[in-house]
Amino acid sequence: MKQELKDRLLFLGPLLILPGLLVAWPLFEIVILGFKTRVTLFGIDRWVGLDNYQYLFGGDFRFWKSVTNTLYFTGVSVMLEFFIGFVFALYLRFGAGSVWWKTILLLPWAIPNVVSARLWQWMFHSEAGIVNHILQTLGAVKAPVYWLANPDLALHAAILADVWKTTPFMTLLLFAGLQRVPESLLMAARVDRTPPLRLLMRILLPALRRVILTALVLRFLDAFRVFDVIYVMTGGGPANSTETLSIYAYRTYFQALQFGYGSSVALVQVGMMIALTWLVAAVLKDRRQTV
């Protein structure tokens, strides 16, 4: 038994040590920094306890604005991706010509995030963008719309870019779930001439319950830490109207060089992501018990 334990430690040791060096130690450093004020440029490094968090929750209106932007971006983009992705998944599973659609739907997902964001930035350009060109050609607008310079439109433009980029991921997950629906259930529904809406609500959705919850939690976590799409398109502007928690933490760290306060922002974001994961996992556990 001892020899078996030694063999396990011998093979698993590198797998345990490497994540510890790459993840655990930096995380520990960030936790410690969250209780300090460290501005390396001015040689400031002192322990302040909970002062960072007191100001973060009590007086930092920019932080709460970034929380609002993050939650809005996450909720709207994930819901749109789910509904559009589910429609595409149904077509791929039951429609004709699905082989070509599989290839086409993968193209946005295959494009790097930065390239995709830059593409949409040019498409939303007020003078040279194709979006304004189409709208003006159709007579929908008379003058160019400043999509990325308008605080009321910039975040929605970023949401549209994110939905275009990540809907294929949601589609593939849901399509894989539809592939696992027993053919006997579908055959019985055809024999009974079950209406499409009843087939969807009574057979497909219950069968996809676990897949749906898994897809949602993956996309919620990914969207909650969004950075590259918004940073490339708007840089968090105009007037911080598209600044998310990730962008705020980045600016606090690398632009303001406030490593202590930036660590507290990052830790709060991680805490929110853990809470979101726990919430969805709790729903998933309850649902599984009822299946």
ZIVENDA-V500754 format. One record per pair of residues at least 24 apart in sequence whose ideal C-beta (glycine too) atoms are under 8 Angstrom apart, sorted by the first residue. I is the first residue (numbers start at 1). J is the second residue. If there is no record, write none. Layout:
i = [I | I]
j = [J | J]
//
This chain:
i = [30 | 30 | 30 | 31 | 31 | 33 | 33 | 33 | 33 | 34 | 34 | 34 | 34 | 35 | 36 | 36 | 36 | 37 | 37 | 37 | 38 | 38 | 38 | 39 | 39 | 39 | 39 | 40 | 40 | 41 | 48 | 52 | 52 | 52 | 52 | 53 | 53 | 55 | 56 | 56 | 56 | 56 | 62 | 62 | 62 | 63 | 63 | 65 | 65 | 66 | 66 | 66 | 66 | 66 | 66 | 67 | 67 | 69 | 69 | 69 | 69 | 69 | 70 | 70 | 70 | 70 | 70 | 72 | 73 | 73 | 73 | 73 | 73 | 73 | 73 | 73 | 74 | 74 | 74 | 74 | 76 | 77 | 77 | 77 | 77 | 77 | 78 | 78 | 78 | 78 | 80 | 80 | 80 | 81 | 81 | 81 | 81 | 81 | 81 | 81 | 82 | 82 | 82 | 82 | 82 | 84 | 84 | 84 | 84 | 85 | 85 | 85 | 85 | 85 | 85 | 85 | 85 | 86 | 86 | 86 | 88 | 88 | 88 | 89 | 89 | 89 | 89 | 89 | 90 | 92 | 92 | 92 | 93 | 93 | 93 | 105 | 105 | 105 | 105 | 106 | 106 | 107 | 108 | 108 | 108 | 108 | 108 | 109 | 109 | 109 | 109 | 109 | 111 | 113 | 113 | 113 | 114 | 114 | 116 | 116 | 116 | 116 | 117 | 117 | 117 | 117 | 117 | 117 | 117 | 118 | 120 | 120 | 120 | 120 | 120 | 121 | 121 | 121 | 124 | 124 | 124 | 148 | 148 | 148 | 149 | 150 | 151 | 151 | 151 | 152 | 154 | 154 | 154 | 154 | 154 | 154 | 155 | 155 | 157 | 157 | 158 | 158 | 158 | 158 | 158 | 161 | 161 | 162 | 162 | 162 | 165 | 166 | 166 | 166 | 169 | 170 | 170 | 173 | 173 | 173 | 173 | 174 | 174 | 174 | 174 | 176 | 177 | 177 | 177 | 177 | 177 | 178 | 178 | 180 | 181 | 181 | 182 | 206 | 209 | 209 | 210 | 210 | 210 | 210 | 213 | 213 | 213 | 213 | 214 | 216 | 217 | 217 | 217 | 217 | 217 | 220 | 220 | 221 | 221 | 221 | 224 | 224 | 224 | 224 | 225 | 225 | 245 | 245]
j = [263 | 266 | 267 | 263 | 267 | 259 | 260 | 262 | 263 | 260 | 263 | 264 | 267 | 260 | 259 | 260 | 263 | 258 | 260 | 261 | 258 | 259 | 260 | 257 | 258 | 259 | 260 | 257 | 259 | 257 | 260 | 260 | 261 | 263 | 264 | 264 | 268 | 261 | 261 | 264 | 265 | 268 | 240 | 243 | 248 | 248 | 265 | 240 | 243 | 240 | 243 | 244 | 245 | 247 | 248 | 245 | 272 | 155 | 241 | 242 | 243 | 244 | 224 | 226 | 244 | 245 | 246 | 155 | 155 | 158 | 159 | 162 | 223 | 226 | 230 | 244 | 220 | 223 | 224 | 226 | 159 | 159 | 162 | 163 | 166 | 223 | 216 | 219 | 220 | 223 | 159 | 163 | 167 | 162 | 163 | 166 | 167 | 169 | 170 | 219 | 170 | 212 | 215 | 216 | 219 | 163 | 167 | 170 | 171 | 167 | 168 | 169 | 170 | 171 | 173 | 174 | 215 | 170 | 171 | 174 | 167 | 171 | 175 | 171 | 174 | 175 | 177 | 178 | 178 | 171 | 175 | 178 | 175 | 178 | 179 | 167 | 168 | 171 | 172 | 168 | 172 | 168 | 164 | 165 | 166 | 167 | 168 | 165 | 166 | 168 | 169 | 172 | 165 | 165 | 228 | 229 | 228 | 232 | 161 | 164 | 165 | 229 | 161 | 228 | 229 | 230 | 231 | 232 | 233 | 232 | 157 | 160 | 161 | 164 | 233 | 148 | 232 | 233 | 148 | 157 | 233 | 233 | 234 | 238 | 238 | 238 | 238 | 239 | 241 | 241 | 233 | 234 | 237 | 238 | 241 | 242 | 241 | 242 | 233 | 234 | 229 | 230 | 233 | 234 | 242 | 229 | 233 | 223 | 226 | 229 | 229 | 219 | 222 | 223 | 219 | 215 | 219 | 211 | 214 | 215 | 218 | 208 | 211 | 212 | 215 | 211 | 207 | 208 | 210 | 211 | 212 | 204 | 208 | 207 | 207 | 208 | 207 | 291 | 287 | 291 | 284 | 287 | 288 | 291 | 280 | 283 | 284 | 287 | 284 | 280 | 276 | 277 | 280 | 281 | 284 | 276 | 280 | 273 | 276 | 277 | 269 | 272 | 273 | 276 | 269 | 273 | 269 | 272]
//
